[in-house]
Amino acid sequence: MWQDPGTWIALGVSALFVVAGFVMHRVFMRVLKTPEPQAVDADQPVPPKEEP
């Protein structure tokens, strides 16, 4: 069984899915933990951006 190339291909693909799921979980958690941007009042003027 362990000499069959199909076994190693299946294990490699499974490991790839596990790693991809872990990376996606980390990215989603980082995105969800970032604070929301502050709401801007329409009555207040927007200050100009500083150029470097």
Secondary structure, 3 states (H helix, E strand, C coil): CCCCHHHHHHHHHHHHHHHHHHHHHHHHHHHHHCCCCCCCCCCCCCCCCCCC
